[in-house]
Amino acid sequence: LRRRGIGTMIRCGISANIGVESTARNAWELGFNVIIAEDACSAASAEQHQGSMTNIFPRIGRVRTTDEILRAL
């Protein structure tokens, strides 16, 4: 990715509090800018989803809606 000049990753997917969180943390640890598409993630419960969006993702990246992300591209 770095050889191709990619410095930002947009993350979304199933299990926001497990899979998305894990890959987002890894990307952040590797020095990439991380954007989370909040409305393109899911979790087993609303509480788990909101926990990741409120407590974890803002510390390692930006939480945005897909509309906000698409407008920025």
SULGI-V842886 format. One line per field, one symbol per residue. ss: DSSP state (H for helix, E for strand, L for the rest). burial: b if it has 9 or more other ideal C-beta (glycine too) atoms within 8 Angstrom, else e. A space follows every 50 residues. Layout:
ss=???
burial=???
This chain:
ss=LHHHLLLEEEEEELLHHHHHHHHHHHHHHLLLEEEEEEEEELLLLHHHHH HHHHHHHHHHLEEELHHHHHHHL
burial=eeeeeeeebebbbebbbebbbebbbebbeeebebbbbbeebebeeeebbe bbbeebbbebbebbebeebeeee
